Amino acid sequence: MLKGTVLYQLGWTTLPGLRGLSVSDFRAKPTENPDTQSGVAAEFPDDASCSDFLKLAEAEFASRRFSNAADAFDTVKAYVLEHATRS
């Protein structure tokens, strides 16, 4: 973990819909022991940066649909790992 950053465990809700699975309700909580096996963790400088990132993720995935839960999880995880480091 970088000095001056906070490690957050990120989560979201995956729900079925008529056009496929959707992901929404992105959330994060500070953690010292991230679950990287079944979840996603990311570092942010502060709560405001994390909150801004969650809003961007919510907008990014608002209209996207997935055929299965594994695809949804892997896509969100890749997005988080790619974009969180830029925040």
DSSP file (Angstrom, degrees, kcal/mol; ACC not computed):
  #  RESIDUE AA STRUCTURE BP1 BP2  ACC     N-H-->O    O-->H-N    N-H-->O    O-->H-N    TCO  KAPPA ALPHA  PHI   PSI    X-CA   Y-CA   Z-CA
    1    1 A M              0   0    0      0, 0.0     2,-0.2     0, 0.0     3,-0.1   0.000 360.0 360.0 360.0 137.9    0.0    0.0    0.0
    2    2 A L    >   -     0   0    0      1,-0.1     3,-1.5     2,-0.1     2,-0.1  -0.465 360.0 -99.8 -74.8 145.3    1.3    3.4   -0.9
    3    3 A K  T 3  S+     0   0    0      1,-0.3    -1,-0.1    -2,-0.2     3,-0.1  -0.423 108.6  23.7 -64.2 136.0    1.9    5.9    1.9
    4    4 A G  T 3  S+     0   0    0      1,-0.3     2,-0.3    -2,-0.1    -1,-0.3   0.608 102.6 107.2  84.4  11.7   -0.9    8.3    2.3
    5    5 A T    <   -     0   0    0     -3,-1.5     2,-0.4    38,-0.0    -1,-0.3  -0.804  60.4-135.8-118.9 163.9   -3.5    6.1    0.7
    6    6 A V  E     -A   44   0A   0     38,-3.3    38,-2.3    -2,-0.3     2,-0.5  -0.966  16.1-134.8-118.4 134.0   -6.4    4.1    2.1
    7    7 A L  E     -A   43   0A   0     -2,-0.4    24,-2.7    24,-0.3     2,-0.4  -0.780  25.9-167.6 -90.0 128.2   -7.2    0.6    1.0
    8    8 A Y  E     -AB  42  30A   0     34,-3.0    34,-2.1    -2,-0.5     2,-0.6  -0.923  21.0-138.2-118.8 140.2  -10.9   -0.1    0.2
    9    9 A Q  E     -AB  41  29A   0     20,-3.0    20,-1.7    -2,-0.4     2,-0.3  -0.877  30.3-151.4 -90.7 122.2  -12.8   -3.3   -0.3
   10   10 A L  E     +AB  40  28A   0     30,-3.1    30,-0.9    -2,-0.6     2,-0.3  -0.708  19.9 170.5 -99.5 147.3  -15.1   -2.6   -3.2
   11   11 A G  E     - B   0  27A   0     16,-2.7    16,-2.6    -2,-0.3     2,-0.3  -0.939   8.4-179.8-146.1 168.5  -18.5   -4.2   -3.8
   12   12 A W  E     -     0   0A   0     -2,-0.3     2,-0.4    14,-0.2    13,-0.2  -0.956  30.1-104.4-160.1 169.5  -21.5   -4.0   -6.0
   13   13 A T  E     - B   0  24A   0     11,-3.3    11,-2.3    -2,-0.3     2,-0.5  -0.890  22.2-157.3-107.3 134.6  -24.9   -5.6   -6.6
   14   14 A T  E     + B   0  23A   0     -2,-0.4     9,-0.2     9,-0.2     7,-0.0  -0.959  19.4 178.2-111.4 122.4  -25.5   -8.0   -9.6
   15   15 A L  E     - B   0  22A   0      7,-2.6     7,-3.0    -2,-0.5     2,-0.1  -0.944  27.4-118.3-127.3 144.6  -29.1   -8.3  -10.5
   16   16 A P        +     0   0    0      0, 0.0     2,-0.3     0, 0.0     5,-0.2  -0.479  37.2 171.0 -76.0 152.0  -31.0  -10.2  -13.3
   17   17 A G    >   -     0   0    0      3,-0.3     3,-1.0    -2,-0.1    48,-0.0  -0.901  49.3 -91.2-148.8 177.1  -33.0   -8.2  -15.8
   18   18 A L  T 3  S+     0   0    0     -2,-0.3     3,-0.1     1,-0.2    -1,-0.0   0.813 126.1  39.9 -65.2 -30.6  -34.8   -8.8  -19.1
   19   19 A R  T 3  S-     0   0    0      1,-0.4    -1,-0.2    -3,-0.0     2,-0.2   0.306 128.4 -77.3-102.5   8.6  -31.7   -8.0  -21.1
   20   20 A G  S <  S-     0   0    0     -3,-1.0    -1,-0.4    45,-0.1    -3,-0.3  -0.738  74.0 -27.9 125.5-175.1  -29.2   -9.8  -18.9
   21   21 A L  B     -C   66   0B   0     45,-2.8    45,-2.0    -2,-0.2     2,-0.3  -0.503  54.7-161.4 -76.8 140.9  -27.4   -9.2  -15.6
   22   22 A S  E     -B   15   0A   0     -7,-3.0    -7,-2.6    -2,-0.2     2,-0.4  -0.880   6.8-146.8-118.2 155.1  -26.7   -5.6  -14.5
   23   23 A V  E     +B   14   0A   0     38,-0.5     2,-0.3    41,-0.4    -9,-0.2  -0.976  35.8 131.7-121.0 137.5  -24.3   -4.3  -11.9
   24   24 A S  E     +B   13   0A   0    -11,-2.3   -11,-3.3    -2,-0.4    34,-0.0  -0.875  32.7  74.2-160.7-171.4  -25.0   -1.3   -9.8
   25   25 A D  E     -     0   0A   0     -2,-0.3    -1,-0.1   -13,-0.2     2,-0.1   0.922  63.3-164.5  55.6  49.9  -24.9    0.0   -6.2
   26   26 A F  E     +     0   0A   0     28,-0.2     2,-0.3   -14,-0.2   -14,-0.2  -0.420  15.1 169.7 -66.4 138.9  -21.2    0.3   -6.1
   27   27 A R  E     -B   11   0A   0    -16,-2.6   -16,-2.7    -2,-0.1     2,-0.3  -0.953  17.8-163.8-147.9 162.9  -19.8    0.7   -2.6
   28   28 A A  E     -B   10   0A   0     -2,-0.3   -18,-0.2   -18,-0.2    13,-0.0  -0.996   3.0-171.3-149.7 147.9  -16.5    0.7   -0.7
   29   29 A K  E     -B    9   0A   0    -20,-1.7   -20,-3.0    -2,-0.3    -2,-0.0  -0.997  35.2-104.0-140.5 140.8  -15.3    0.3    2.8
   30   30 A P  E     +B    8   0A   0      0, 0.0     2,-0.3     0, 0.0   -22,-0.3  -0.289  46.8 177.4 -59.0 143.6  -11.8    0.8    4.2
   31   31 A T        -     0   0    0    -24,-2.7   -24,-0.3     1,-0.1    10,-0.0  -0.991  38.3-163.6-147.3 153.6  -10.1   -2.4    5.0
   32   32 A E  S    S+     0   0    0     -2,-0.3    -1,-0.1     1,-0.2   -24,-0.1   0.533  95.7  45.6-106.2 -15.8   -6.8   -3.7    6.3
   33   33 A N  S    S-     0   0    0    -26,-0.1    -1,-0.2     2,-0.0   -24,-0.0  -0.728  81.2-163.0-128.8  81.2   -7.4   -7.3    5.1
   34   34 A P        -     0   0    0      0, 0.0     2,-1.0     0, 0.0     3,-0.1  -0.302  18.5-133.2 -68.7 148.5   -8.8   -7.2    1.5
   35   35 A D     >  +     0   0    0      1,-0.2     4,-0.6     5,-0.1    -2,-0.0  -0.821  36.2 163.0 -98.3  91.9  -10.6  -10.2    0.0
   36   36 A T  T  4  +     0   0    0     -2,-1.0    -1,-0.2     2,-0.2     5,-0.1   0.527  64.8  67.0 -91.3  -5.3   -8.9  -10.4   -3.3
   37   37 A Q  T  4 S+     0   0    0      1,-0.1    -1,-0.2    -3,-0.1    -2,-0.1   0.908 123.9   9.1 -77.6 -44.5  -10.0  -13.9   -4.0
   38   38 A S  T  4 S+     0   0    0      2,-0.0     2,-0.2     0, 0.0    -2,-0.2   0.261 132.5  37.0-120.2  11.2  -13.7  -13.2   -4.3
   39   39 A G  S  < S-     0   0    0     -4,-0.6     2,-0.4   -28,-0.0   -28,-0.1  -0.768  75.7-106.7-145.2-170.0  -13.6   -9.4   -4.3
   40   40 A V  E     -A   10   0A   0    -30,-0.9   -30,-3.1    -2,-0.2     2,-0.4  -0.993  23.3-169.4-132.0 134.3  -11.8   -6.4   -5.5
   41   41 A A  E     +A    9   0A   0     -2,-0.4     2,-0.3   -32,-0.2   -32,-0.2  -0.937   8.7 175.8-121.9 147.6   -9.6   -4.0   -3.4
   42   42 A A  E     -A    8   0A   0    -34,-2.1   -34,-3.0    -2,-0.4     2,-0.4  -0.991  24.8-124.2-148.9 153.0   -8.2   -0.6   -4.5
   43   43 A E  E     +A    7   0A   0     -2,-0.3   -36,-0.2   -36,-0.2     3,-0.0  -0.808  27.0 176.0-101.4 140.2   -6.2    2.2   -3.0
   44   44 A F  E     -A    6   0A   0    -38,-2.3   -38,-3.3    -2,-0.4     3,-0.1  -0.972  38.0-122.8-137.5 152.9   -7.4    5.8   -3.0
   45   45 A P  S    S-     0   0    0      0, 0.0     2,-0.3     0, 0.0    -1,-0.1   0.839  87.6 -20.8 -63.8 -32.3   -5.9    8.9   -1.5
   46   46 A D  S  > S-     0   0    0    -40,-0.1     4,-1.9     1,-0.1     5,-0.2  -0.958  74.9 -82.6-165.0 175.9   -9.0    9.7    0.5
   47   47 A D  H  > S+     0   0    0     -2,-0.3     4,-2.8     1,-0.2     5,-0.2   0.865 121.8  56.2 -60.6 -38.3  -12.8    9.1    0.9
   48   48 A A  H  > S+     0   0    0      1,-0.2     4,-2.4     2,-0.2    -1,-0.2   0.911 107.5  47.8 -63.6 -42.5  -13.6   11.8   -1.7
   49   49 A S  H  > S+     0   0    0      2,-0.2     4,-2.1     1,-0.2    -1,-0.2   0.896 113.0  48.9 -64.6 -40.1  -11.5   10.2   -4.4
   50   50 A C  H  X S+     0   0    0     -4,-1.9     4,-2.4     2,-0.2    -2,-0.2   0.926 111.0  49.9 -64.4 -45.1  -13.0    6.8   -3.6
   51   51 A S  H  X S+     0   0    0     -4,-2.8     4,-1.9     1,-0.2    -2,-0.2   0.903 109.8  51.0 -60.9 -42.9  -16.5    8.3   -3.8
   52   52 A D  H  X S+     0   0    0     -4,-2.4     4,-1.9     1,-0.2    -1,-0.2   0.908 110.0  50.3 -60.9 -42.3  -15.7   10.0   -7.1
   53   53 A F  H  X S+     0   0    0     -4,-2.1     4,-2.6     1,-0.2    -2,-0.2   0.910 107.4  53.1 -63.5 -42.2  -14.5    6.7   -8.5
   54   54 A L  H  X S+     0   0    0     -4,-2.4     4,-2.4     1,-0.2    -1,-0.2   0.879 107.8  51.6 -61.7 -37.8  -17.6    4.8   -7.4
   55   55 A K  H  X S+     0   0    0     -4,-1.9     4,-2.1     2,-0.2    -1,-0.2   0.898 110.0  49.3 -65.2 -40.3  -19.8    7.4   -9.2
   56   56 A L  H  X S+     0   0    0     -4,-1.9     4,-2.5     2,-0.2    -2,-0.2   0.911 111.6  48.7 -64.7 -42.0  -17.7    6.9  -12.4
   57   57 A A  H  X S+     0   0    0     -4,-2.6     4,-2.1     2,-0.2    -2,-0.2   0.912 109.4  52.6 -64.2 -42.2  -18.1    3.1  -12.1
   58   58 A E  H  X S+     0   0    0     -4,-2.4     4,-0.7     1,-0.2    -1,-0.2   0.919 112.6  44.8 -59.0 -44.7  -21.8    3.5  -11.6
   59   59 A A  H >< S+     0   0    0     -4,-2.1     3,-0.5     1,-0.2     4,-0.4   0.892 111.2  54.0 -66.8 -40.1  -22.1    5.6  -14.7
   60   60 A E  H 3< S+     0   0    0     -4,-2.5     3,-0.3     1,-0.2    -2,-0.2   0.877 118.0  34.2 -61.6 -39.4  -19.9    3.2  -16.7
   61   61 A F  H 3< S+     0   0    0     -4,-2.1   -38,-0.5     1,-0.2     3,-0.4   0.402  87.3 100.9-101.1   2.5  -22.0    0.2  -15.9
   62   62 A A  S << S+     0   0    0     -4,-0.7    -1,-0.2    -3,-0.5    -2,-0.1   0.870  97.3  25.2 -57.1 -40.3  -25.5    1.7  -15.8
   63   63 A S  S    S+     0   0    0     -4,-0.4    -1,-0.2    -3,-0.3     2,-0.2   0.448  98.5 106.9-106.8  -0.8  -26.4    0.5  -19.3
   64   64 A R        -     0   0    0     -3,-0.4   -41,-0.4   -41,-0.1     2,-0.3  -0.553  48.0-165.8 -81.9 144.1  -24.1   -2.5  -19.6
   65   65 A R        -     0   0    0     -2,-0.2     2,-0.3   -43,-0.1   -43,-0.2  -0.950   2.9-154.3-128.7 150.2  -25.6   -6.0  -19.5
   66   66 A F  B     -C   21   0B   0    -45,-2.0   -45,-2.8    -2,-0.3     3,-0.1  -0.905  18.4-140.2-126.5 151.0  -23.8   -9.4  -19.0
   67   67 A S  S    S+     0   0    0     -2,-0.3     2,-0.3   -47,-0.2    -1,-0.1   0.732  86.4  11.0 -82.7 -22.9  -24.7  -12.9  -20.0
   68   68 A N  S  > S-     0   0    0    -47,-0.1     4,-1.9     1,-0.1    -1,-0.2  -0.981  74.0-110.5-152.7 164.1  -23.4  -14.5  -16.7
   69   69 A A  H  > S+     0   0    0     -2,-0.3     4,-2.8     1,-0.2     5,-0.2   0.846 113.8  56.1 -66.2 -36.0  -22.2  -13.6  -13.3
   70   70 A A  H  > S+     0   0    0      2,-0.2     4,-2.8     1,-0.2    -1,-0.2   0.915 108.2  48.0 -64.0 -42.5  -18.6  -14.6  -14.0
   71   71 A D  H  > S+     0   0    0      2,-0.2     4,-2.3     1,-0.2     5,-0.2   0.913 112.3  49.5 -63.2 -43.1  -18.4  -12.2  -16.9
   72   72 A A  H  X S+     0   0    0     -4,-1.9     4,-2.4     2,-0.2     5,-0.2   0.944 113.6  45.8 -61.0 -48.2  -19.9   -9.4  -14.9
   73   73 A F  H  X S+     0   0    0     -4,-2.8     4,-2.9     1,-0.2     5,-0.2   0.942 114.0  47.3 -61.6 -49.3  -17.5   -9.9  -12.0
   74   74 A D  H  X S+     0   0    0     -4,-2.8     4,-2.3     1,-0.2    -1,-0.2   0.877 112.9  49.4 -62.2 -38.1  -14.4  -10.2  -14.3
   75   75 A T  H  X S+     0   0    0     -4,-2.3     4,-2.2    -5,-0.2    -1,-0.2   0.922 113.8  44.5 -68.0 -44.5  -15.4   -7.1  -16.3
   76   76 A V  H  X S+     0   0    0     -4,-2.4     4,-2.8    -5,-0.2    -2,-0.2   0.925 113.1  51.8 -65.5 -43.3  -16.0   -5.0  -13.2
   77   77 A K  H  X S+     0   0    0     -4,-2.9     4,-2.8    -5,-0.2     5,-0.2   0.926 110.6  47.9 -59.3 -45.6  -12.8   -6.3  -11.5
   78   78 A A  H  X S+     0   0    0     -4,-2.3     4,-2.2    -5,-0.2    -1,-0.2   0.907 111.6  50.8 -61.8 -41.6  -10.7   -5.4  -14.6
   79   79 A Y  H  X S+     0   0    0     -4,-2.2     4,-2.8     2,-0.2     5,-0.4   0.936 112.1  46.9 -60.7 -47.2  -12.3   -1.9  -14.7
   80   80 A V  H  X S+     0   0    0     -4,-2.8     4,-2.7     1,-0.2     5,-0.4   0.946 113.2  47.6 -61.3 -49.5  -11.5   -1.3  -11.1
   81   81 A L  H  < S+     0   0    0     -4,-2.8     4,-0.5     1,-0.2    -1,-0.2   0.848 117.7  42.7 -63.7 -33.9   -7.9   -2.5  -11.4
   82   82 A E  H  < S+     0   0    0     -4,-2.2     4,-0.2    -5,-0.2    -2,-0.2   0.913 124.7  31.1 -76.7 -43.8   -7.3   -0.4  -14.5
   83   83 A H  H >X S+     0   0    0     -4,-2.8     3,-0.9    -5,-0.2     4,-0.8   0.769 106.0  66.0 -92.5 -28.4   -9.0    2.8  -13.5
   84   84 A A  G >< S+     0   0    0     -4,-2.7     3,-0.7    -5,-0.4    -1,-0.2   0.859  97.2  57.9 -64.7 -34.0   -8.6    3.0   -9.7
   85   85 A T  G 34 S+     0   0    0     -4,-0.5    -1,-0.3    -5,-0.4    -2,-0.2   0.737 102.9  55.1 -69.0 -20.7   -4.9    3.4  -10.0
   86   86 A R  G <4        0   0    0     -3,-0.9    -1,-0.2    -4,-0.2    -2,-0.2   0.694 360.0 360.0 -82.5 -20.1   -5.4    6.5  -12.2
   87   87 A S    <<        0   0    0     -4,-0.8    -1,-0.2    -3,-0.7    -2,-0.1   0.505 360.0 360.0 -67.8 360.0   -7.6    8.3   -9.6
